[in-house]
Amino acid sequence: MTNTQVNPVVSSSTSGTYAIDGDKVVLAFHEGANHGETFGGRWSVFRDTLTVERTTSAILPTPYLVGTWTRVR
């Protein structure tokens, strides 16, 4: 998985792997801006729209939470 963030102030990219266990996701980054960091949260899909949220036991960066992700076919 690779994530690229671009805005008027700064651009960054990071990549790594993810693991799913039921409704929980763990993101482990091996390169780039988040090298060495691991984040987790809860995910759900409804009508091709992915939503990710924080849990009390896991940290997830705000860019993953500010909106939904829509599947493009």
PyMOL Python script that loads the backbone (N, CA, C, O; Angstrom):
from pymol import cmd

cmd.read_pdbstr("""\
ATOM      1  N   MET A   1       0.851  -1.156   0.000  1.00  0.00           N
ATOM      2  CA  MET A   1       0.000   0.000   0.000  1.00  0.00           C
ATOM      3  C   MET A   1       0.905   1.229   0.000  1.00  0.00           C
ATOM      4  O   MET A   1       1.921   1.268   0.694  1.00  0.00           O
ATOM      5  N   THR A   2       0.518   2.234  -0.792  1.00  0.00           N
ATOM      6  CA  THR A   2       1.238   3.504  -0.826  1.00  0.00           C
ATOM      7  C   THR A   2       0.238   4.636  -0.655  1.00  0.00           C
ATOM      8  O   THR A   2      -0.836   4.623  -1.257  1.00  0.00           O
ATOM      9  N   ASN A   3       0.592   5.605   0.162  1.00  0.00           N
ATOM     10  CA  ASN A   3      -0.262   6.761   0.414  1.00  0.00           C
ATOM     11  C   ASN A   3       0.536   8.014   0.088  1.00  0.00           C
ATOM     12  O   ASN A   3       1.641   8.206   0.593  1.00  0.00           O
ATOM     13  N   THR A   4      -0.032   8.863  -0.760  1.00  0.00           N
ATOM     14  CA  THR A   4       0.598  10.133  -1.110  1.00  0.00           C
ATOM     15  C   THR A   4      -0.326  11.256  -0.710  1.00  0.00           C
ATOM     16  O   THR A   4      -1.516  11.238  -1.025  1.00  0.00           O
ATOM     17  N   GLN A   5       0.223  12.236  -0.013  1.00  0.00           N
ATOM     18  CA  GLN A   5      -0.546  13.399   0.424  1.00  0.00           C
ATOM     19  C   GLN A   5       0.037  14.640  -0.223  1.00  0.00           C
ATOM     20  O   GLN A   5       1.239  14.891  -0.136  1.00  0.00           O
ATOM     21  N   VAL A   6      -0.819  15.414  -0.870  1.00  0.00           N
ATOM     22  CA  VAL A   6      -0.381  16.638  -1.535  1.00  0.00           C
ATOM     23  C   VAL A   6      -1.319  17.764  -1.113  1.00  0.00           C
ATOM     24  O   VAL A   6      -2.540  17.625  -1.184  1.00  0.00           O
ATOM     25  N   ASN A   7      -0.741  18.876  -0.673  1.00  0.00           N
ATOM     26  CA  ASN A   7      -1.525  20.070  -0.346  1.00  0.00           C
ATOM     27  C   ASN A   7      -0.650  21.289  -0.587  1.00  0.00           C
ATOM     28  O   ASN A   7       0.532  21.128  -0.893  1.00  0.00           O
ATOM     29  N   PRO A   8      -1.173  22.496  -0.465  1.00  0.00           N
ATOM     30  CA  PRO A   8      -0.386  23.701  -0.765  1.00  0.00           C
ATOM     31  C   PRO A   8       0.836  23.900   0.129  1.00  0.00           C
ATOM     32  O   PRO A   8       1.742  24.649  -0.236  1.00  0.00           O
ATOM     33  N   VAL A   9       0.880  23.246   1.292  1.00  0.00           N
ATOM     34  CA  VAL A   9       1.977  23.458   2.238  1.00  0.00           C
ATOM     35  C   VAL A   9       3.083  22.415   2.090  1.00  0.00           C
ATOM     36  O   VAL A   9       4.265  22.760   2.091  1.00  0.00           O
ATOM     37  N   VAL A  10       2.711  21.156   1.965  1.00  0.00           N
ATOM     38  CA  VAL A  10       3.705  20.080   1.957  1.00  0.00           C
ATOM     39  C   VAL A  10       3.166  18.866   1.195  1.00  0.00           C
ATOM     40  O   VAL A  10       1.957  18.654   1.106  1.00  0.00           O
ATOM     41  N   SER A  11       4.081  18.090   0.656  1.00  0.00           N
ATOM     42  CA  SER A  11       3.726  16.824   0.020  1.00  0.00           C
ATOM     43  C   SER A  11       4.549  15.720   0.672  1.00  0.00           C
ATOM     44  O   SER A  11       5.704  15.935   1.040  1.00  0.00           O
ATOM     45  N   SER A  12       3.950  14.535   0.814  1.00  0.00           N
ATOM     46  CA  SER A  12       4.680  13.415   1.382  1.00  0.00           C
ATOM     47  C   SER A  12       4.129  12.112   0.835  1.00  0.00           C
ATOM     48  O   SER A  12       3.020  12.060   0.303  1.00  0.00           O
ATOM     49  N   SER A  13       4.924  11.064   0.975  1.00  0.00           N
ATOM     50  CA  SER A  13       4.515   9.746   0.539  1.00  0.00           C
ATOM     51  C   SER A  13       5.031   8.728   1.539  1.00  0.00           C
ATOM     52  O   SER A  13       6.094   8.914   2.133  1.00  0.00           O
ATOM     53  N   THR A  14       4.286   7.662   1.724  1.00  0.00           N
ATOM     54  CA  THR A  14       4.689   6.591   2.627  1.00  0.00           C
ATOM     55  C   THR A  14       4.128   5.281   2.103  1.00  0.00           C
ATOM     56  O   THR A  14       3.089   5.278   1.444  1.00  0.00           O
ATOM     57  N   SER A  15       4.793   4.174   2.384  1.00  0.00           N
ATOM     58  CA  SER A  15       4.279   2.890   1.929  1.00  0.00           C
ATOM     59  C   SER A  15       4.594   1.795   2.931  1.00  0.00           C
ATOM     60  O   SER A  15       5.521   1.903   3.735  1.00  0.00           O
ATOM     61  N   GLY A  16       3.800   0.743   2.861  1.00  0.00           N
ATOM     62  CA  GLY A  16       3.972  -0.371   3.769  1.00  0.00           C
ATOM     63  C   GLY A  16       2.949  -1.442   3.507  1.00  0.00           C
ATOM     64  O   GLY A  16       2.531  -1.646   2.367  1.00  0.00           O
ATOM     65  N   THR A  17       2.536  -2.133   4.564  1.00  0.00           N
ATOM     66  CA  THR A  17       1.591  -3.232   4.442  1.00  0.00           C
ATOM     67  C   THR A  17       0.398  -2.992   5.347  1.00  0.00           C
ATOM     68  O   THR A  17       0.437  -2.148   6.242  1.00  0.00           O
ATOM     69  N   TYR A  18      -0.664  -3.748   5.099  1.00  0.00           N
ATOM     70  CA  TYR A  18      -1.817  -3.694   5.982  1.00  0.00           C
ATOM     71  C   TYR A  18      -2.295  -5.103   6.278  1.00  0.00           C
ATOM     72  O   TYR A  18      -2.078  -6.025   5.492  1.00  0.00           O
ATOM     73  N   ALA A  19      -2.953  -5.262   7.430  1.00  0.00           N
ATOM     74  CA  ALA A  19      -3.518  -6.552   7.814  1.00  0.00           C
ATOM     75  C   ALA A  19      -4.930  -6.318   8.329  1.00  0.00           C
ATOM     76  O   ALA A  19      -5.197  -5.343   9.032  1.00  0.00           O
ATOM     77  N   ILE A  20      -5.828  -7.225   7.970  1.00  0.00           N
ATOM     78  CA  ILE A  20      -7.228  -7.139   8.371  1.00  0.00           C
ATOM     79  C   ILE A  20      -7.539  -8.299   9.309  1.00  0.00           C
ATOM     80  O   ILE A  20      -7.157  -9.438   9.038  1.00  0.00           O
ATOM     81  N   ASP A  21      -8.227  -8.014  10.404  1.00  0.00           N
ATOM     82  CA  ASP A  21      -8.720  -9.044  11.316  1.00  0.00           C
ATOM     83  C   ASP A  21     -10.139  -8.650  11.704  1.00  0.00           C
ATOM     84  O   ASP A  21     -10.344  -7.849  12.616  1.00  0.00           O
ATOM     85  N   GLY A  22     -11.115  -9.222  11.003  1.00  0.00           N
ATOM     86  CA  GLY A  22     -12.511  -8.834  11.233  1.00  0.00           C
ATOM     87  C   GLY A  22     -12.720  -7.400  10.799  1.00  0.00           C
ATOM     88  O   GLY A  22     -12.478  -7.064   9.640  1.00  0.00           O
ATOM     89  N   ASP A  23     -13.172  -6.537  11.719  1.00  0.00           N
ATOM     90  CA  ASP A  23     -13.386  -5.122  11.381  1.00  0.00           C
ATOM     91  C   ASP A  23     -12.217  -4.238  11.805  1.00  0.00           C
ATOM     92  O   ASP A  23     -12.348  -3.014  11.842  1.00  0.00           O
ATOM     93  N   LYS A  24     -11.076  -4.845  12.125  1.00  0.00           N
ATOM     94  CA  LYS A  24      -9.898  -4.078  12.535  1.00  0.00           C
ATOM     95  C   LYS A  24      -8.855  -4.110  11.435  1.00  0.00           C
ATOM     96  O   LYS A  24      -8.685  -5.125  10.761  1.00  0.00           O
ATOM     97  N   VAL A  25      -8.157  -2.996  11.255  1.00  0.00           N
ATOM     98  CA  VAL A  25      -7.092  -2.894  10.266  1.00  0.00           C
ATOM     99  C   VAL A  25      -5.838  -2.375  10.966  1.00  0.00           C
ATOM    100  O   VAL A  25      -5.912  -1.505  11.833  1.00  0.00           O
ATOM    101  N   VAL A  26      -4.684  -2.922  10.577  1.00  0.00           N
ATOM    102  CA  VAL A  26      -3.390  -2.457  11.082  1.00  0.00           C
ATOM    103  C   VAL A  26      -2.551  -2.062   9.880  1.00  0.00           C
ATOM    104  O   VAL A  26      -2.383  -2.849   8.949  1.00  0.00           O
ATOM    105  N   LEU A  27      -2.023  -0.842   9.898  1.00  0.00           N
ATOM    106  CA  LEU A  27      -1.167  -0.311   8.836  1.00  0.00           C
ATOM    107  C   LEU A  27       0.254  -0.238   9.379  1.00  0.00           C
ATOM    108  O   LEU A  27       0.497   0.431  10.383  1.00  0.00           O
ATOM    109  N   ALA A  28       1.198  -0.920   8.727  1.00  0.00           N
ATOM    110  CA  ALA A  28       2.605  -0.910   9.135  1.00  0.00           C
ATOM    111  C   ALA A  28       3.422  -0.294   8.004  1.00  0.00           C
ATOM    112  O   ALA A  28       3.467  -0.840   6.902  1.00  0.00           O
ATOM    113  N   PHE A  29       4.064   0.835   8.272  1.00  0.00           N
ATOM    114  CA  PHE A  29       4.790   1.569   7.238  1.00  0.00           C
ATOM    115  C   PHE A  29       6.277   1.249   7.270  1.00  0.00           C
ATOM    116  O   PHE A  29       6.908   1.261   8.327  1.00  0.00           O
ATOM    117  N   HIS A  30       6.833   0.958   6.075  1.00  0.00           N
ATOM    118  CA  HIS A  30       8.222   0.536   5.956  1.00  0.00           C
ATOM    119  C   HIS A  30       9.093   1.540   5.207  1.00  0.00           C
ATOM    120  O   HIS A  30      10.319   1.437   5.243  1.00  0.00           O
ATOM    121  N   GLU A  31       8.478   2.512   4.528  1.00  0.00           N
ATOM    122  CA  GLU A  31       9.232   3.505   3.753  1.00  0.00           C
ATOM    123  C   GLU A  31       8.542   4.863   3.837  1.00  0.00           C
ATOM    124  O   GLU A  31       7.337   4.943   4.072  1.00  0.00           O
ATOM    125  N   GLY A  32       9.306   5.911   3.646  1.00  0.00           N
ATOM    126  CA  GLY A  32       8.733   7.250   3.510  1.00  0.00           C
ATOM    127  C   GLY A  32       8.462   7.960   4.823  1.00  0.00           C
ATOM    128  O   GLY A  32       9.112   7.707   5.837  1.00  0.00           O
ATOM    129  N   ALA A  33       7.485   8.856   4.777  1.00  0.00           N
ATOM    130  CA  ALA A  33       7.196   9.782   5.874  1.00  0.00           C
ATOM    131  C   ALA A  33       6.848   9.094   7.188  1.00  0.00           C
ATOM    132  O   ALA A  33       7.149   9.634   8.252  1.00  0.00           O
ATOM    133  N   ASN A  34       6.230   7.930   7.147  1.00  0.00           N
ATOM    134  CA  ASN A  34       5.834   7.223   8.369  1.00  0.00           C
ATOM    135  C   ASN A  34       6.681   5.978   8.621  1.00  0.00           C
ATOM    136  O   ASN A  34       6.238   5.064   9.317  1.00  0.00           O
ATOM    137  N   HIS A  35       7.887   5.928   8.068  1.00  0.00           N
ATOM    138  CA  HIS A  35       8.775   4.771   8.210  1.00  0.00           C
ATOM    139  C   HIS A  35       8.866   4.327   9.676  1.00  0.00           C
ATOM    140  O   HIS A  35       9.160   5.127  10.564  1.00  0.00           O
ATOM    141  N   GLY A  36       8.607   3.039   9.907  1.00  0.00           N
ATOM    142  CA  GLY A  36       8.730   2.476  11.250  1.00  0.00           C
ATOM    143  C   GLY A  36       7.500   2.622  12.123  1.00  0.00           C
ATOM    144  O   GLY A  36       7.493   2.128  13.251  1.00  0.00           O
ATOM    145  N   GLU A  37       6.466   3.280  11.643  1.00  0.00           N
ATOM    146  CA  GLU A  37       5.264   3.488  12.458  1.00  0.00           C
ATOM    147  C   GLU A  37       4.185   2.460  12.116  1.00  0.00           C
ATOM    148  O   GLU A  37       4.099   1.975  10.988  1.00  0.00           O
ATOM    149  N   THR A  38       3.368   2.142  13.116  1.00  0.00           N
ATOM    150  CA  THR A  38       2.240   1.231  12.951  1.00  0.00           C
ATOM    151  C   THR A  38       0.997   1.901  13.509  1.00  0.00           C
ATOM    152  O   THR A  38       1.017   2.434  14.619  1.00  0.00           O
ATOM    153  N   PHE A  39      -0.088   1.874  12.736  1.00  0.00           N
ATOM    154  CA  PHE A  39      -1.351   2.478  13.133  1.00  0.00           C
ATOM    155  C   PHE A  39      -2.469   1.457  12.987  1.00  0.00           C
ATOM    156  O   PHE A  39      -2.336   0.485  12.245  1.00  0.00           O
ATOM    157  N   GLY A  40      -3.552   1.675  13.684  1.00  0.00           N
ATOM    158  CA  GLY A  40      -4.677   0.763  13.569  1.00  0.00           C
ATOM    159  C   GLY A  40      -5.996   1.474  13.767  1.00  0.00           C
ATOM    160  O   GLY A  40      -6.045   2.603  14.255  1.00  0.00           O
ATOM    161  N   GLY A  41      -7.070   0.797  13.381  1.00  0.00           N
ATOM    162  CA  GLY A  41      -8.405   1.358  13.535  1.00  0.00           C
ATOM    163  C   GLY A  41      -9.459   0.341  13.154  1.00  0.00           C
ATOM    164  O   GLY A  41      -9.160  -0.839  12.972  1.00  0.00           O
ATOM    165  N   ARG A  42     -10.671   0.794  13.034  1.00  0.00           N
ATOM    166  CA  ARG A  42     -11.803  -0.052  12.638  1.00  0.00           C
ATOM    167  C   ARG A  42     -12.276   0.407  11.272  1.00  0.00           C
ATOM    168  O   ARG A  42     -12.284   1.606  10.991  1.00  0.00           O
ATOM    169  N   TRP A  43     -12.672  -0.532  10.414  1.00  0.00           N
ATOM    170  CA  TRP A  43     -13.121  -0.196   9.068  1.00  0.00           C
ATOM    171  C   TRP A  43     -14.483  -0.832   8.800  1.00  0.00           C
ATOM    172  O   TRP A  43     -14.864  -1.821   9.426  1.00  0.00           O
ATOM    173  N   SER A  44     -15.208  -0.232   7.846  1.00  0.00           N
ATOM    174  CA  SER A  44     -16.463  -0.804   7.372  1.00  0.00           C
ATOM    175  C   SER A  44     -16.687  -0.357   5.934  1.00  0.00           C
ATOM    176  O   SER A  44     -16.203   0.696   5.517  1.00  0.00           O
ATOM    177  N   VAL A  45     -17.434  -1.176   5.172  1.00  0.00           N
ATOM    178  CA  VAL A  45     -17.763  -0.859   3.787  1.00  0.00           C
ATOM    179  C   VAL A  45     -19.271  -0.927   3.625  1.00  0.00           C
ATOM    180  O   VAL A  45     -19.915  -1.878   4.068  1.00  0.00           O
ATOM    181  N   PHE A  46     -19.828   0.101   2.980  1.00  0.00           N
ATOM    182  CA  PHE A  46     -21.249   0.133   2.651  1.00  0.00           C
ATOM    183  C   PHE A  46     -21.378   0.700   1.250  1.00  0.00           C
ATOM    184  O   PHE A  46     -20.980   1.837   0.995  1.00  0.00           O
ATOM    185  N   ARG A  47     -21.934  -0.090   0.344  1.00  0.00           N
ATOM    186  CA  ARG A  47     -22.137   0.335  -1.050  1.00  0.00           C
ATOM    187  C   ARG A  47     -20.875   0.923  -1.683  1.00  0.00           C
ATOM    188  O   ARG A  47     -20.896   2.042  -2.195  1.00  0.00           O
ATOM    189  N   ASP A  48     -19.797   0.176  -1.646  1.00  0.00           N
ATOM    190  CA  ASP A  48     -18.509   0.575  -2.240  1.00  0.00           C
ATOM    191  C   ASP A  48     -17.846   1.768  -1.568  1.00  0.00           C
ATOM    192  O   ASP A  48     -16.926   2.354  -2.139  1.00  0.00           O
ATOM    193  N   THR A  49     -18.286   2.144  -0.372  1.00  0.00           N
ATOM    194  CA  THR A  49     -17.663   3.252   0.347  1.00  0.00           C
ATOM    195  C   THR A  49     -17.005   2.732   1.620  1.00  0.00           C
ATOM    196  O   THR A  49     -17.665   2.144   2.476  1.00  0.00           O
ATOM    197  N   LEU A  50     -15.700   2.953   1.735  1.00  0.00           N
ATOM    198  CA  LEU A  50     -14.921   2.535   2.889  1.00  0.00           C
ATOM    199  C   LEU A  50     -14.867   3.680   3.895  1.00  0.00           C
ATOM    200  O   LEU A  50     -14.571   4.821   3.540  1.00  0.00           O
ATOM    201  N   THR A  51     -15.154   3.363   5.145  1.00  0.00           N
ATOM    202  CA  THR A  51     -15.033   4.320   6.230  1.00  0.00           C
ATOM    203  C   THR A  51     -14.091   3.737   7.275  1.00  0.00           C
ATOM    204  O   THR A  51     -14.187   2.556   7.610  1.00  0.00           O
ATOM    205  N   VAL A  52     -13.185   4.554   7.790  1.00  0.00           N
ATOM    206  CA  VAL A  52     -12.222   4.126   8.800  1.00  0.00           C
ATOM    207  C   VAL A  52     -12.397   5.010  10.024  1.00  0.00           C
ATOM    208  O   VAL A  52     -12.609   6.216   9.898  1.00  0.00           O
ATOM    209  N   GLU A  53     -12.308   4.410  11.213  1.00  0.00           N
ATOM    210  CA  GLU A  53     -12.457   5.200  12.443  1.00  0.00           C
ATOM    211  C   GLU A  53     -11.444   4.755  13.489  1.00  0.00           C
ATOM    212  O   GLU A  53     -10.941   3.632  13.457  1.00  0.00           O
ATOM    213  N   ARG A  54     -11.160   5.655  14.407  1.00  0.00           N
ATOM    214  CA  ARG A  54     -10.268   5.350  15.520  1.00  0.00           C
ATOM    215  C   ARG A  54     -10.976   4.457  16.525  1.00  0.00           C
ATOM    216  O   ARG A  54     -12.204   4.441  16.617  1.00  0.00           O
ATOM    217  N   THR A  55     -10.176   3.719  17.272  1.00  0.00           N
ATOM    218  CA  THR A  55     -10.685   2.946  18.400  1.00  0.00           C
ATOM    219  C   THR A  55      -9.951   3.415  19.648  1.00  0.00           C
ATOM    220  O   THR A  55      -8.959   4.138  19.555  1.00  0.00           O
ATOM    221  N   THR A  56     -10.429   3.013  20.793  1.00  0.00           N
ATOM    222  CA  THR A  56      -9.770   3.426  22.039  1.00  0.00           C
ATOM    223  C   THR A  56      -8.413   2.760  22.215  1.00  0.00           C
ATOM    224  O   THR A  56      -7.582   3.252  22.978  1.00  0.00           O
ATOM    225  N   SER A  57      -8.175   1.645  21.521  1.00  0.00           N
ATOM    226  CA  SER A  57      -6.915   0.925  21.704  1.00  0.00           C
ATOM    227  C   SER A  57      -5.913   1.133  20.568  1.00  0.00           C
ATOM    228  O   SER A  57      -4.829   0.550  20.602  1.00  0.00           O
ATOM    229  N   ALA A  58      -6.244   1.944  19.570  1.00  0.00           N
ATOM    230  CA  ALA A  58      -5.340   2.119  18.430  1.00  0.00           C
ATOM    231  C   ALA A  58      -5.322   3.569  17.958  1.00  0.00           C
ATOM    232  O   ALA A  58      -6.314   4.289  18.071  1.00  0.00           O
ATOM    233  N   ILE A  59      -4.184   3.977  17.433  1.00  0.00           N
ATOM    234  CA  ILE A  59      -4.007   5.332  16.908  1.00  0.00           C
ATOM    235  C   ILE A  59      -4.104   5.271  15.386  1.00  0.00           C
ATOM    236  O   ILE A  59      -3.542   4.373  14.759  1.00  0.00           O
ATOM    237  N   LEU A  60      -4.811   6.219  14.802  1.00  0.00           N
ATOM    238  CA  LEU A  60      -4.922   6.312  13.347  1.00  0.00           C
ATOM    239  C   LEU A  60      -4.808   7.787  12.965  1.00  0.00           C
ATOM    240  O   LEU A  60      -5.552   8.608  13.501  1.00  0.00           O
ATOM    241  N   PRO A  61      -3.897   8.152  12.052  1.00  0.00           N
ATOM    242  CA  PRO A  61      -3.711   9.549  11.663  1.00  0.00           C
ATOM    243  C   PRO A  61      -4.971  10.163  11.048  1.00  0.00           C
ATOM    244  O   PRO A  61      -5.745   9.480  10.377  1.00  0.00           O
ATOM    245  N   THR A  62      -5.157  11.434  11.283  1.00  0.00           N
ATOM    246  CA  THR A  62      -6.339  12.161  10.824  1.00  0.00           C
ATOM    247  C   THR A  62      -6.591  12.062   9.320  1.00  0.00           C
ATOM    248  O   THR A  62      -7.756  11.962   8.937  1.00  0.00           O
ATOM    249  N   PRO A  63      -5.572  12.082   8.427  1.00  0.00           N
ATOM    250  CA  PRO A  63      -5.882  11.993   6.995  1.00  0.00           C
ATOM    251  C   PRO A  63      -6.706  10.768   6.601  1.00  0.00           C
ATOM    252  O   PRO A  63      -7.416  10.804   5.596  1.00  0.00           O
ATOM    253  N   TYR A  64      -6.624   9.687   7.377  1.00  0.00           N
ATOM    254  CA  TYR A  64      -7.422   8.497   7.070  1.00  0.00           C
ATOM    255  C   TYR A  64      -8.873   8.651   7.517  1.00  0.00           C
ATOM    256  O   TYR A  64      -9.726   7.845   7.145  1.00  0.00           O
ATOM    257  N   LEU A  65      -9.154   9.672   8.306  1.00  0.00           N
ATOM    258  CA  LEU A  65     -10.467   9.827   8.932  1.00  0.00           C
ATOM    259  C   LEU A  65     -11.306  10.964   8.379  1.00  0.00           C
ATOM    260  O   LEU A  65     -12.509  11.004   8.639  1.00  0.00           O
ATOM    261  N   VAL A  66     -10.732  11.882   7.633  1.00  0.00           N
ATOM    262  CA  VAL A  66     -11.430  13.109   7.243  1.00  0.00           C
ATOM    263  C   VAL A  66     -12.525  12.915   6.206  1.00  0.00           C
ATOM    264  O   VAL A  66     -13.304  13.833   5.952  1.00  0.00           O
ATOM    265  N   GLY A  67     -12.592  11.750   5.614  1.00  0.00           N
ATOM    266  CA  GLY A  67     -13.641  11.495   4.629  1.00  0.00           C
ATOM    267  C   GLY A  67     -13.766  10.015   4.377  1.00  0.00           C
ATOM    268  O   GLY A  67     -13.125   9.197   5.037  1.00  0.00           O
ATOM    269  N   THR A  68     -14.591   9.685   3.424  1.00  0.00           N
ATOM    270  CA  THR A  68     -14.753   8.287   3.045  1.00  0.00           C
ATOM    271  C   THR A  68     -13.927   8.002   1.800  1.00  0.00           C
ATOM    272  O   THR A  68     -13.492   8.923   1.109  1.00  0.00           O
ATOM    273  N   TRP A  69     -13.717   6.745   1.525  1.00  0.00           N
ATOM    274  CA  TRP A  69     -12.956   6.291   0.368  1.00  0.00           C
ATOM    275  C   TRP A  69     -13.932   5.524  -0.525  1.00  0.00           C
ATOM    276  O   TRP A  69     -14.563   4.572  -0.064  1.00  0.00           O
ATOM    277  N   THR A  70     -14.066   5.913  -1.771  1.00  0.00           N
ATOM    278  CA  THR A  70     -15.019   5.270  -2.679  1.00  0.00           C
ATOM    279  C   THR A  70     -14.283   4.373  -3.670  1.00  0.00           C
ATOM    280  O   THR A  70     -13.297   4.785  -4.282  1.00  0.00           O
ATOM    281  N   ARG A  71     -14.772   3.149  -3.820  1.00  0.00           N
ATOM    282  CA  ARG A  71     -14.185   2.215  -4.768  1.00  0.00           C
ATOM    283  C   ARG A  71     -14.458   2.685  -6.188  1.00  0.00           C
ATOM    284  O   ARG A  71     -15.589   3.030  -6.528  1.00  0.00           O
ATOM    285  N   VAL A  72     -13.430   2.698  -7.008  1.00  0.00           N
ATOM    286  CA  VAL A  72     -13.562   3.052  -8.420  1.00  0.00           C
ATOM    287  C   VAL A  72     -13.363   1.783  -9.221  1.00  0.00           C
ATOM    288  O   VAL A  72     -12.344   1.104  -9.094  1.00  0.00           O
ATOM    289  N   ARG A  73     -14.346   1.472 -10.045  1.00  0.00           N
ATOM    290  CA  ARG A  73     -14.270   0.233 -10.853  1.00  0.00           C
ATOM    291  C   ARG A  73     -13.977   0.533 -12.286  1.00  0.00           C
ATOM    292  O   ARG A  73     -13.880  -0.384 -13.102  1.00  0.00           O
TER     293      ARG A  73
END
""", "prot")
cmd.dss("prot")
cmd.show_as("cartoon", "prot")
cmd.util.cbc("prot")
cmd.orient("prot")
